[in-house]
Structure formats: C-alpha cells, structure tokens
Amino acid sequence: MLVPLITGAAAGLLAGGGAWPLAPFSIAVLALFWLRTPVESWIGAAPVKARTPGEFALVRKAAIALAATAAAASAWLFWGGRNLALLWIGAAAGAAFLAQSAVKQAGRDNREAAQMIGAAGLTAVAPAAYYVVTGSLSGAAWPLWIANLLFATNQIQFVQLRIRAARAMKPREKFSAGRGFLVAQVFLLLLLTFACAGGFFPWLAAIAFAPILFRGFAWFVSGPEPLAIHALGIRELVYAGLFGALLIAGLAVA
C-alpha cells in the first residue's frame, strides 16, 4: 500500500499540488489498513484468531484506538466539504475488499484471485493520494492506479508461481509450471508498449517495470533455486521500492 501512496503523492506534488492534505489522508489510510487485522482477529475471520479473554481485550482495544484515529483523520480530511471525491474511491476500494472476502470463502484455490482483487483496492490509494494533493482526478491519477495495479498483480503471480513450482528445477519444468505467468509477462510488455505509443503513459515512467519483467523472464532460464520464502519476500520488497523510485523519477523527467 505504501508504494501507491507514495507514487500517487509524488505525482501530485510534481503536478504542482500541495503537500499539507497528505497528513490527514496518510493517517486515515494507515489507520484503516492496520484496523483490518485486529478486527478480523476479533470476529474470527483471520487465520490467527483471538481465543482467550485477554486476547479479545487486546484486539478490541487496538480496533477501537485505530477506528478513532481513522475517524478523526477523516473528519480533518473532509472538513468543510473538501475531498468529497474520495468517498467514491473509498466505496470502490471497500467493494473490492468485500469481493475479496467472498472469493476467499469460496475456497483455497481462489487465493491468487483474492489477492489480486485485494490489490485493486489497495492500489486505489494512488489516485486518491494524487487527488488530495492536486484536487483533481484528471491527469496522471488513473494511469497511476493502473500502473500500480499491474505491478502488484505481477508480484502476486510471480510469488504464487514460485510456491507452485517450488520443485521445478529444469527450464522445461519451469515452462510447464509457468505458462500462464509467461503469457501474463508478454501481455504486460505489450500493454505497456501500446500505452506508451498511444501517449497514455510516459515511456520513461514505463522503465519502472523493467526490473520485474527481467526478473520474470529470467526465472524460466535460470538454474536450480530452492524456494526460500523469507528471501523471496525481501527480494520482492526491494523490487517494490525500486518500482516506486523509478516510476517517480520517470514522471519527474517526462
């Protein structure tokens, strides 16, 4: 969530917007994001559930504190009828999270689809941050959302592929296990090319996708690599930071 938040805010500042509205917006977004875990634990919807009276009291206090923080920041953000378009973005993100919960409950086989739906809700922070900084949803707002969503989707697909293909060591085994991901990689490359050629997205900003595209294609021809979840998570975190930095730099130069 921090990558779309930062890239959306940076794009808005580059477009001449003001930084002050980012304070209540960031507080509200982070509080609502953190609120989800204790609430799910409280109601028993999370893998790690509150079970003892002490655990219930802990998650209840955390949920109430975060809800109060989010409410205060939201009141600050919307004071005087400002930033009302955020309500539509918030409603869309909320609908995405409801859809994600429904897909999760349909079965474990839907985990990847559920993660992508959740990513659609989280990456909506990008146009929202751009809006609070500039006061407008035109310009780079929606391309930023699409770019962040495409990046998040690629990461989800790659991590799930690495888990499914943990025992695939030879290129033939990798191609067999990752045909769908390979098609998605090619589609992403073509989509970026057409978007840039059509003037919908800056060529320099599209360079932000180069590291993950290279990572994805290179995996199919790389040597044997045992699955190490912790190391994989750190590498993907580095890719996320690199994507955000390159995207902001590309937008600044374009």
C-alpha positions as CSV (number, residue, x, y, z in Angstrom):
1,M,0.0,0.0,0.0
2,L,2.9,2.4,0.7
3,V,4.1,2.2,-2.9
4,P,0.9,3.5,-4.5
5,L,0.5,6.0,-1.6
6,I,4.0,7.5,-2.2
7,T,3.9,7.4,-6.0
8,G,0.4,9.0,-6.1
9,A,1.5,11.7,-3.7
10,A,4.8,12.3,-5.6
11,A,3.0,12.6,-8.9
12,G,0.6,15.1,-7.4
13,L,3.4,17.2,-6.0
14,L,5.2,17.1,-9.4
15,A,2.0,18.4,-10.9
16,G,2.0,21.4,-8.6
17,G,-0.2,20.2,-5.8
18,G,0.2,21.0,-2.1
19,A,1.6,18.6,0.5
20,W,-0.5,19.6,3.5
21,P,-3.6,17.4,2.8
22,L,-1.3,14.3,2.8
23,A,-1.1,14.5,6.5
24,P,-4.7,13.6,7.4
25,F,-5.0,11.3,4.3
26,S,-1.9,9.3,5.2
27,I,-3.1,8.9,8.9
28,A,-6.6,7.8,7.8
29,V,-5.3,5.3,5.2
30,L,-2.7,3.8,7.5
31,A,-5.1,3.5,10.4
32,L,-7.8,1.8,8.3
33,F,-5.2,-0.5,6.9
34,W,-3.9,-1.5,10.3
35,L,-7.5,-1.8,11.6
36,R,-8.3,-4.8,9.4
37,T,-6.0,-7.2,11.3
38,P,-7.4,-6.7,14.8
39,V,-11.0,-6.6,13.5
40,E,-10.6,-9.9,11.6
41,S,-8.9,-11.5,14.6
42,W,-11.7,-10.2,16.9
43,I,-14.5,-11.6,14.7
44,G,-12.7,-14.8,13.9
45,A,-12.2,-14.1,10.2
46,A,-8.3,-14.2,10.3
47,P,-6.0,-17.3,10.3
48,V,-4.8,-16.1,13.7
49,K,-7.8,-15.6,15.9
50,A,-8.3,-14.1,19.4
51,R,-9.1,-17.0,21.7
52,T,-8.6,-16.0,25.3
53,P,-10.3,-13.2,27.2
54,G,-7.0,-11.3,27.3
55,E,-6.5,-11.6,23.5
56,F,-10.1,-10.4,22.9
57,A,-9.5,-7.4,25.1
58,L,-6.2,-6.6,23.3
59,V,-7.7,-6.7,19.8
60,R,-10.8,-4.8,20.9
61,K,-8.7,-2.0,22.4
62,A,-6.5,-1.9,19.2
63,A,-9.5,-1.8,16.9
64,I,-11.2,1.0,18.9
65,A,-8.0,3.0,19.0
66,L,-7.4,2.7,15.3
67,A,-11.0,3.3,14.4
68,A,-11.0,6.5,16.5
69,T,-7.7,7.6,14.8
70,A,-9.2,6.9,11.3
71,A,-12.4,8.8,12.2
72,A,-10.5,11.9,13.5
73,A,-8.2,11.9,10.4
74,S,-11.2,11.5,8.1
75,A,-13.0,14.4,9.8
76,W,-9.9,16.6,9.3
77,L,-9.7,15.4,5.7
78,F,-13.3,16.1,4.8
79,W,-13.7,19.2,6.9
80,G,-15.7,22.0,5.1
81,G,-16.8,19.6,2.3
82,R,-13.3,19.1,1.0
83,N,-12.1,16.0,-0.9
84,L,-15.5,14.5,-1.4
85,A,-14.5,12.5,-4.5
86,L,-12.5,10.3,-2.1
87,L,-15.8,8.8,-1.0
88,W,-16.3,7.3,-4.4
89,I,-12.7,5.9,-4.4
90,G,-13.2,4.6,-0.9
91,A,-16.5,2.9,-1.9
92,A,-14.8,1.2,-4.8
93,A,-11.9,0.0,-2.5
94,G,-14.4,-1.2,0.0
95,A,-16.3,-3.1,-2.7
96,A,-13.1,-4.7,-3.7
97,F,-12.3,-5.9,-0.2
98,L,-15.9,-7.3,0.2
99,A,-15.4,-9.2,-3.1
100,Q,-12.0,-10.4,-1.9
101,S,-13.6,-11.9,1.3
102,A,-16.3,-13.6,-0.8
103,V,-13.7,-15.1,-3.1
104,K,-11.6,-16.3,-0.1
105,Q,-14.6,-18.1,1.4
106,A,-15.2,-19.9,-1.9
107,G,-12.1,-22.0,-1.4
108,R,-8.3,-22.0,-1.0
109,D,-7.9,-22.5,-4.8
110,N,-9.0,-18.9,-5.2
111,R,-6.2,-17.4,-3.1
112,E,-4.4,-15.8,-6.1
113,A,-7.6,-14.3,-7.4
114,A,-8.5,-13.0,-4.0
115,Q,-5.1,-11.4,-3.6
116,M,-5.5,-9.6,-7.0
117,I,-8.9,-8.3,-6.0
118,G,-7.4,-7.0,-2.8
119,A,-4.6,-5.4,-4.7
120,A,-7.2,-3.5,-6.7
121,G,-8.5,-2.0,-3.5
122,L,-5.1,-1.2,-2.0
123,T,-3.7,0.4,-5.2
124,A,-6.7,2.7,-5.3
125,V,-4.7,4.7,-2.8
126,A,-2.6,6.0,-5.7
127,P,-5.3,8.1,-7.5
128,A,-6.7,9.0,-4.0
129,A,-3.3,10.5,-2.9
130,Y,-3.0,12.3,-6.3
131,Y,-6.4,13.7,-5.8
132,V,-5.9,15.1,-2.2
133,V,-2.6,16.7,-3.4
134,T,-4.0,18.3,-6.6
135,G,-7.7,18.5,-6.0
136,S,-8.3,16.7,-9.4
137,L,-8.8,13.2,-10.6
138,S,-7.6,14.1,-14.1
139,G,-4.1,13.8,-15.5
140,A,-2.0,11.0,-14.0
141,A,-4.5,9.8,-11.4
142,W,-5.9,6.8,-13.2
143,P,-2.7,5.8,-15.1
144,L,-1.0,5.7,-11.7
145,W,-3.7,3.3,-10.4
146,I,-3.4,1.0,-13.4
147,A,0.4,1.1,-13.2
148,N,0.4,0.2,-9.5
149,L,-2.2,-2.5,-10.0
150,L,-0.3,-4.1,-12.9
151,F,2.9,-4.1,-10.8
152,A,1.1,-5.6,-7.8
153,T,-0.6,-8.3,-10.0
154,N,2.8,-9.3,-11.4
155,Q,4.2,-9.7,-8.0
156,I,1.3,-11.8,-6.8
157,Q,1.5,-14.0,-9.9
158,F,5.3,-14.5,-9.5
159,V,5.2,-15.3,-5.8
160,Q,2.4,-17.8,-6.3
161,L,4.3,-19.3,-9.3
162,R,7.4,-19.8,-7.1
163,I,5.3,-21.5,-4.5
164,R,3.6,-23.8,-7.0
165,A,6.8,-24.5,-8.9
166,A,9.0,-25.0,-5.8
167,R,10.3,-28.3,-7.1
168,A,10.8,-27.2,-10.7
169,M,14.5,-27.1,-11.3
170,K,14.9,-27.5,-15.1
171,P,13.8,-25.0,-17.7
172,R,11.3,-27.5,-19.2
173,E,9.7,-28.0,-15.8
174,K,9.6,-24.2,-15.2
175,F,7.9,-23.6,-18.6
176,S,5.4,-26.3,-17.9
177,A,4.5,-24.8,-14.5
178,G,4.6,-21.2,-15.5
179,R,3.0,-21.0,-18.9
180,G,0.2,-18.7,-17.6
181,F,2.7,-16.4,-15.9
182,L,4.8,-16.2,-19.1
183,V,1.7,-15.2,-21.1
184,A,0.9,-12.5,-18.5
185,Q,4.5,-11.2,-18.7
186,V,4.2,-10.9,-22.5
187,F,0.8,-9.3,-22.2
188,L,2.2,-6.7,-19.7
189,L,5.0,-5.9,-22.0
190,L,2.7,-5.4,-25.0
191,L,0.2,-3.4,-22.9
192,L,3.0,-1.0,-21.7
193,T,4.2,-0.6,-25.3
194,F,0.8,0.2,-26.7
195,A,0.0,2.6,-23.7
196,C,3.3,4.5,-24.2
197,A,3.0,4.6,-28.0
198,G,-0.6,5.9,-27.7
199,G,0.5,8.7,-25.3
200,F,-1.4,7.3,-22.3
201,F,1.7,6.6,-20.2
202,P,5.2,8.1,-20.4
203,W,8.0,5.9,-21.9
204,L,10.4,7.0,-19.1
205,A,7.9,6.0,-16.4
206,A,7.4,2.6,-18.0
207,I,11.0,1.8,-17.3
208,A,9.8,1.2,-13.7
209,F,8.5,-2.2,-15.0
210,A,11.8,-3.3,-16.4
211,P,13.2,-4.9,-13.3
212,I,10.2,-7.2,-12.7
213,L,9.9,-8.0,-16.3
214,F,13.5,-9.1,-16.4
215,R,13.1,-11.0,-13.1
216,G,10.1,-12.9,-14.5
217,F,11.6,-13.9,-17.8
218,A,15.0,-14.7,-16.3
219,W,13.4,-17.2,-13.9
220,F,12.5,-19.5,-16.7
221,V,16.1,-19.9,-17.9
222,S,17.9,-19.6,-14.5
223,G,19.5,-22.5,-12.7
224,P,18.0,-24.5,-9.9
225,E,16.9,-22.3,-7.0
226,P,15.3,-23.8,-3.9
227,L,12.3,-21.9,-2.6
228,A,13.2,-19.6,0.3
229,I,10.1,-17.7,1.3
230,H,11.8,-15.2,3.5
231,A,14.4,-14.4,0.9
232,L,11.8,-14.2,-1.8
233,G,9.7,-11.7,0.2
234,I,12.8,-9.5,0.8
235,R,13.6,-9.5,-2.9
236,E,10.0,-8.6,-3.9
237,L,10.1,-5.8,-1.3
238,V,13.2,-4.5,-3.0
239,Y,11.5,-4.7,-6.4
240,A,8.6,-2.7,-5.0
241,G,10.8,0.0,-3.7
242,L,12.7,0.1,-7.0
243,F,9.5,0.3,-8.9
244,G,8.3,3.2,-6.9
245,A,11.6,5.1,-7.2
246,L,11.8,4.5,-11.0
247,L,8.2,5.5,-11.5
248,I,8.6,8.8,-9.6
249,A,11.8,9.5,-11.5
250,G,10.2,8.7,-14.8
251,L,7.3,11.0,-14.1
252,A,9.6,13.8,-13.0
253,V,11.7,13.7,-16.2
254,A,8.8,13.0,-18.6
